[in-house]
Amino acid sequence: MIRVPDSMEAVRRLLDLRYRSRPEDLPPALADVAPLLDAITVTVLLVDYEQIALWPLQGTPGEPESRKVDGTLAGHAFRTAQTTDEQECLWLPLLHGAERLGVLEVWLKSAPDETQRRDFRVIAALVAELIASRRFYGDAVERTRRRLPMQLAAEIIWSQLPPLTFAANDALVTAVLEPCYDVGGDAFDYAANGDVVHVALFDTVGHGISASALTTLTLNTYRNARRSGLDLADTYRSIDKWIRRQHPGAFVTALLAELDTATGTYRRISAGHPSELFLRDGRALPALPTPTALPLGLGHMRARPPAITEVTLEPGDTLMLYTDGITEARSADGELFGLDRLTDFIIAQLTKGSPAETMRKLIHEIVSYENGELRDDATAALVQWRPAPVTLSRW
């Protein structure tokens, strides 16, 4: 008897995984529904922490090989967030919101038609949601993404960070963090509340467990202040107070920022931190004033309140927050990566690909510049204001 494809039955079976399943239950479930989709195999490939390769989710039958992000069709689907195909194979991006999780690889009996493409886009969206919702109920996703042992300090930091990429509310935020298996002193955070997107970048003095403990306090005090409705100045004071109380003598440099997406108003405090890159129409604008306050933990040494810088963005403007591990990366002959090289790199890459892909390439450039051995944590967060164009109604 010939089996007729039944994409809705496949969807129903996958939806059943929402109630009682572990991450590693997804690969056999996809193998089970593949015939319903007229497919030979359906494989989840997740990107590793370094964003170098795509690896089959733990539990995938046959243990297929990984695919490089650069130079493969699977990688093209990941880099562009667009469906890619060749003859009987489809590669579909696995997106949770704007976060790139990996790729769904589908081998078919014949070249896909438009109906199959549409159906598999739905399946890929559902698989991404299942991965995002199941990942905390087991360790299969984490074990798949890790290609080296993760140090405890890095484990602590990564467990507290938001997804690397977020897009909504007329704004985009995308970040990177290295060395991903041994980071301890850097962190970033963001949140969208009403018309305001909050963004923060932290660079903690020191490294290892002691630095991760200070970063943990800083990150969660920032969130507590934000969720309590404190303004930027009071948020600075709250973090400063708790660092001084719990880690006397320690300090954290930071950028605490808010973007009003309704007006394009960008406000921030630079607590002893390098200024953002400010880009418009493919060129760098003058840097914003820095510092406007002492590092967090040292604020009591200055009587006046932290100064807040305010500028009005234009649609498409880009701000990139970064720690000094980016600009102070050194080549083998001791030359700094530097601000000029960073500016040229970001401007060039933004003309070629998405902001998330630009940041992936940036961190690989920094690691390569230091011959694979970073001397300091290197973290950056890119913010774009992208308001939808106003359409006038016709009467």
C-alpha positions as CSV (number, residue, x, y, z in Angstrom):
1,M,0.0,0.0,0.0
2,I,1.3,3.5,-0.9
3,R,1.5,5.8,2.1
4,V,0.1,9.3,1.3
5,P,2.0,12.2,2.9
6,D,0.2,13.7,5.9
7,S,1.9,16.8,7.2
8,M,-0.9,17.6,9.7
9,E,-0.5,14.2,11.3
10,A,3.3,14.8,11.6
11,V,2.6,18.1,13.2
12,R,0.2,16.5,15.7
13,R,2.7,13.9,16.7
14,L,5.4,16.4,17.2
15,L,3.1,18.6,19.3
16,D,2.6,15.6,21.6
17,L,6.2,16.1,22.6
18,R,5.2,19.3,24.5
19,Y,3.7,17.3,27.4
20,R,6.1,14.5,28.3
21,S,9.5,14.5,26.5
22,R,13.2,15.1,26.9
23,P,15.4,16.9,24.3
24,E,16.8,13.6,23.1
25,D,13.3,12.3,22.3
26,L,13.1,14.7,19.3
27,P,15.4,12.9,16.9
28,P,13.5,9.5,17.1
29,A,10.2,11.4,16.9
30,L,11.4,13.1,13.7
31,A,12.5,9.7,12.3
32,D,9.0,8.4,13.1
33,V,7.2,11.2,11.2
34,A,9.6,11.4,8.2
35,P,7.5,9.0,6.1
36,L,4.4,11.2,6.8
37,L,6.3,14.0,5.2
38,D,7.6,11.9,2.2
39,A,11.1,12.3,3.6
40,I,13.9,9.8,4.0
41,T,15.5,11.5,7.0
42,V,14.9,14.6,9.1
43,T,17.8,15.7,11.2
44,V,18.3,18.5,13.8
45,L,21.7,20.2,13.5
46,L,22.6,22.6,16.4
47,V,25.3,25.2,16.2
48,D,28.1,24.9,18.8
49,Y,29.1,27.6,21.3
50,E,31.9,28.9,19.0
51,Q,29.4,29.0,16.1
52,I,31.9,27.1,13.9
53,A,29.9,23.9,13.1
54,L,26.5,22.4,13.1
55,W,26.2,19.1,15.1
56,P,23.4,16.4,15.2
57,L,21.3,16.6,18.3
58,Q,22.2,14.0,20.8
59,G,20.1,10.9,20.2
60,T,20.1,11.2,16.4
61,P,20.2,7.7,14.8
62,G,23.4,6.9,12.9
63,E,25.4,9.8,14.4
64,P,25.7,11.8,11.1
65,E,28.7,14.1,10.7
66,S,28.8,17.7,11.6
67,R,28.5,20.5,9.0
68,K,30.8,23.6,8.9
69,V,28.9,26.9,9.2
70,D,31.3,28.4,6.6
71,G,31.5,26.7,3.2
72,T,28.5,24.3,3.3
73,L,24.9,24.5,2.2
74,A,23.7,23.7,5.7
75,G,25.9,26.5,7.0
76,H,24.5,28.9,4.3
77,A,21.0,28.2,5.7
78,F,22.3,29.1,9.2
79,R,24.2,32.2,8.2
80,T,21.4,33.7,6.1
81,A,18.4,32.3,8.1
82,Q,17.0,31.3,4.7
83,T,16.0,27.9,3.3
84,T,18.7,26.3,1.1
85,D,18.3,23.3,-1.1
86,E,20.2,21.1,-3.5
87,Q,18.4,18.4,-5.5
88,E,16.7,16.2,-2.9
89,C,17.9,17.9,0.2
90,L,16.5,20.9,2.1
91,W,18.2,22.8,4.9
92,L,15.9,25.1,6.9
93,P,17.0,27.5,9.6
94,L,15.9,26.7,13.2
95,L,14.9,30.1,14.6
96,H,13.5,30.8,18.0
97,G,12.4,34.4,17.6
98,A,15.6,35.9,16.0
99,E,17.9,33.4,17.8
100,R,19.7,31.0,15.4
101,L,19.6,27.6,17.0
102,G,20.8,25.6,14.0
103,V,19.4,23.9,10.9
104,L,16.9,21.2,10.1
105,E,18.3,18.9,7.4
106,V,15.7,17.1,5.3
107,W,16.5,14.4,2.7
108,L,13.6,13.7,0.3
109,K,12.9,11.1,-2.3
110,S,12.8,13.7,-5.0
111,A,13.4,17.4,-5.4
112,P,10.9,19.3,-3.2
113,D,7.9,21.2,-4.6
114,E,6.6,24.4,-3.2
115,T,4.0,22.6,-1.0
116,Q,6.8,20.5,0.6
117,R,8.9,23.6,1.2
118,R,5.9,25.3,2.9
119,D,5.2,22.2,5.1
120,F,8.8,21.9,6.1
121,R,9.0,25.6,7.1
122,V,6.2,24.9,9.5
123,I,7.9,21.7,10.8
124,A,11.2,23.7,11.3
125,A,9.4,26.4,13.2
126,L,7.8,23.8,15.4
127,V,11.1,21.9,16.0
128,A,12.8,25.2,17.0
129,E,10.0,25.8,19.6
130,L,10.3,22.3,20.9
131,I,14.1,22.7,21.3
132,A,13.8,26.0,23.0
133,S,11.1,24.7,25.4
134,R,12.7,21.3,26.1
135,R,16.3,22.3,26.4
136,F,16.1,23.0,30.2
137,Y,14.5,19.6,30.9
138,G,17.7,17.7,30.1
139,D,21.3,18.2,29.0
140,A,21.2,16.8,25.4
141,V,21.1,20.3,23.8
142,E,24.0,21.5,26.0
143,R,26.1,18.4,25.4
144,T,25.5,18.7,21.6
145,R,26.6,22.4,21.5
146,R,29.7,21.9,23.7
147,R,32.8,20.7,21.8
148,L,35.2,21.3,24.8
149,P,34.8,21.0,28.6
150,M,33.2,24.2,30.0
151,Q,34.9,25.7,33.0
152,L,32.8,26.3,36.0
153,A,33.0,30.1,35.8
154,A,31.8,30.0,32.2
155,E,29.0,27.6,33.2
156,I,27.8,30.1,35.8
157,I,27.8,33.0,33.4
158,W,26.2,31.3,30.4
159,S,23.4,29.9,32.6
160,Q,22.3,33.5,33.3
161,L,22.6,35.1,29.8
162,P,19.7,35.8,27.5
163,P,19.6,34.5,24.0
164,L,22.4,35.9,21.8
165,T,19.9,37.6,19.4
166,F,16.6,39.4,20.0
167,A,14.4,41.3,17.5
168,A,11.1,43.0,18.3
169,N,9.6,46.4,19.1
170,D,11.5,48.1,16.1
171,A,14.9,47.1,17.6
172,L,17.5,44.4,17.3
173,V,20.0,43.3,19.8
174,T,22.7,40.7,19.1
175,A,25.7,39.7,21.2
176,V,28.8,37.5,21.3
177,L,31.0,36.3,24.1
178,E,34.4,34.6,24.1
179,P,36.3,32.6,25.2
180,C,33.0,30.7,25.4
181,Y,34.3,27.8,27.5
182,D,36.4,29.9,29.9
183,V,34.7,33.3,30.2
184,G,34.2,34.6,33.7
185,G,34.2,38.4,33.9
186,D,32.0,39.7,31.1
187,A,28.3,39.6,30.7
188,F,25.5,41.3,28.8
189,D,21.7,41.7,29.3
190,Y,18.7,43.2,27.5
191,A,14.9,43.4,27.9
192,A,12.1,45.0,26.0
193,N,9.4,46.7,28.1
194,G,6.8,48.7,26.4
195,D,8.5,51.1,24.0
196,V,11.9,50.8,25.8
197,V,14.7,48.3,25.1
198,H,17.1,48.1,28.0
199,V,20.7,47.0,27.2
200,A,23.7,46.6,29.5
201,L,27.3,45.4,29.1
202,F,29.5,44.5,32.0
203,D,33.2,43.9,32.3
204,T,34.2,42.6,35.8
205,V,37.7,43.0,37.2
206,G,39.5,39.6,37.5
207,H,38.7,36.2,36.0
208,G,37.6,32.8,37.1
209,I,35.2,31.9,39.9
210,S,35.7,35.1,41.9
211,A,35.0,37.2,38.8
212,S,31.9,35.1,37.9
213,A,30.5,35.6,41.5
214,L,30.9,39.4,41.1
215,T,29.4,39.3,37.6
216,T,26.5,37.3,38.9
217,L,25.7,39.8,41.6
218,T,26.0,42.7,39.1
219,L,23.8,41.1,36.5
220,N,21.1,40.2,38.9
221,T,21.2,43.5,40.7
222,Y,20.8,45.2,37.3
223,R,17.7,43.0,36.6
224,N,16.2,43.6,40.0
225,A,16.6,47.4,39.6
226,R,15.1,47.3,36.1
227,R,12.2,45.2,37.2
228,S,11.6,47.4,40.1
229,G,11.1,50.3,37.7
230,L,14.3,52.3,38.7
231,D,15.6,54.8,36.3
232,L,19.2,54.7,34.9
233,A,20.7,56.8,37.7
234,D,19.1,54.8,40.5
235,T,20.0,51.5,38.7
236,Y,23.6,52.6,38.7
237,R,23.3,53.5,42.4
238,S,21.8,50.2,43.3
239,I,24.4,48.1,41.6
240,D,27.2,50.3,43.0
241,K,25.8,49.9,46.5
242,W,25.6,46.1,46.4
243,I,29.0,45.6,44.8
244,R,30.6,47.8,47.5
245,R,28.7,45.9,50.2
246,Q,29.4,42.4,49.0
247,H,32.7,42.8,47.2
248,P,34.5,45.8,48.8
249,G,37.4,47.0,46.7
250,A,36.1,45.3,43.5
251,F,34.7,47.1,40.6
252,V,32.9,46.6,37.3
253,T,32.9,48.8,34.2
254,A,29.6,49.0,32.4
255,L,27.4,50.6,29.9
256,L,23.8,50.9,31.1
257,A,21.5,52.0,28.2
258,E,17.9,52.5,27.2
259,L,16.5,52.9,23.7
260,D,13.0,54.4,23.3
261,T,11.9,52.7,20.1
262,A,8.9,55.1,19.7
263,T,11.2,58.2,19.4
264,G,14.7,56.9,18.8
265,T,16.0,58.4,22.1
266,Y,19.0,56.6,23.4
267,R,20.1,57.3,26.9
268,R,23.0,55.7,28.7
269,I,25.5,55.8,31.6
270,S,29.2,54.9,30.9
271,A,30.6,53.6,34.2
272,G,34.3,53.7,33.3
273,H,33.7,51.9,30.1
274,P,34.8,52.4,26.5
275,S,32.3,54.4,24.4
276,E,30.1,52.6,21.9
277,L,30.7,52.5,18.2
278,F,28.1,54.9,16.7
279,L,27.4,54.1,13.1
280,R,25.1,55.7,10.5
281,D,24.8,55.1,6.8
282,G,28.1,53.2,6.6
283,R,30.2,55.7,8.5
284,A,31.3,56.2,12.1
285,L,29.9,59.2,14.0
286,P,31.8,60.9,16.9
287,A,32.0,58.8,20.0
288,L,29.6,59.5,22.8
289,P,31.2,61.0,26.0
290,T,33.0,58.5,28.3
291,P,33.1,57.9,31.2
292,T,30.1,59.6,32.6
293,A,30.4,57.9,36.0
294,L,33.0,55.9,38.0
295,P,33.0,52.1,37.6
296,L,30.3,50.3,39.6
297,G,31.6,49.6,43.1
298,L,33.6,52.9,43.2
299,G,30.7,55.3,42.8
300,H,30.9,56.5,46.4
301,M,34.2,58.1,45.6
302,R,32.4,60.9,43.7
303,A,29.7,63.1,45.3
304,R,27.8,64.0,42.1
305,P,25.3,61.7,40.5
306,P,26.1,59.7,37.4
307,A,25.8,61.7,34.2
308,I,23.4,60.5,31.5
309,T,24.2,61.0,27.8
310,E,21.2,61.3,25.6
311,V,21.1,61.3,21.7
312,T,18.4,60.9,19.2
313,L,19.0,58.1,16.7
314,E,17.9,58.0,13.1
315,P,16.3,54.9,11.5
316,G,18.9,52.3,10.8
317,D,21.5,53.7,13.3
318,T,23.7,51.1,14.9
319,L,25.4,51.2,18.3
320,M,27.9,48.5,19.3
321,L,28.9,48.1,22.9
322,Y,32.1,46.2,23.5
323,T,34.6,45.3,26.3
324,D,38.2,46.1,26.0
325,G,39.0,42.5,25.2
326,I,37.9,43.4,21.7
327,T,40.0,46.4,21.0
328,E,43.0,45.3,23.1
329,A,43.4,41.9,21.4
330,R,47.0,41.6,20.3
331,S,48.6,40.0,17.3
332,A,51.7,37.8,17.5
333,D,53.9,40.9,17.1
334,G,52.0,42.8,19.8
335,E,49.9,45.1,17.7
336,L,46.5,46.0,19.2
337,F,43.3,45.2,17.2
338,G,42.3,48.7,17.9
339,L,39.2,50.9,17.5
340,D,39.9,51.8,13.8
341,R,40.2,48.2,12.8
342,L,37.1,47.3,14.7
343,T,35.1,50.2,13.1
344,D,36.2,49.2,9.6
345,F,35.4,45.5,10.2
346,I,31.9,46.2,11.5
347,I,31.0,48.7,8.7
348,A,32.2,46.3,6.0
349,Q,30.5,43.2,7.4
350,L,27.1,45.0,7.9
351,T,27.0,45.6,4.2
352,K,27.4,41.8,3.5
353,G,25.1,40.1,6.0
354,S,22.9,40.3,9.1
355,P,23.9,41.9,12.4
356,A,24.0,38.5,14.0
357,E,26.3,37.1,11.3
358,T,28.4,40.3,11.6
359,M,28.9,39.5,15.3
360,R,29.7,35.9,14.6
361,K,32.4,36.9,12.2
362,L,33.7,39.6,14.5
363,I,34.4,37.1,17.4
364,H,36.1,34.7,15.0
365,E,38.3,37.6,13.7
366,I,39.3,38.5,17.3
367,V,40.1,34.9,18.2
368,S,42.1,34.5,14.9
369,Y,43.9,37.8,15.6
370,E,45.2,36.5,18.9
371,N,46.1,33.1,17.3
372,G,43.3,31.3,19.1
373,E,44.4,32.3,22.6
374,L,42.4,35.2,24.0
375,R,44.2,37.1,26.8
376,D,41.0,38.6,28.1
377,D,37.2,38.1,27.8
378,A,35.9,39.6,24.6
379,T,32.3,40.6,24.6
380,A,30.1,42.8,22.3
381,A,26.5,43.7,21.9
382,L,25.1,45.4,18.8
383,V,21.9,47.5,18.9
384,Q,20.0,48.7,15.9
385,W,16.9,50.9,15.8
386,R,14.8,49.8,12.8
387,P,11.4,51.4,13.0
388,A,8.9,50.3,10.4
389,P,8.2,53.0,7.7
390,V,5.1,55.0,8.2
391,T,2.4,54.2,5.6
392,L,-0.2,56.9,4.8
393,S,-3.7,55.6,4.4
394,R,-5.5,56.5,1.2
395,W,-8.9,58.1,1.6
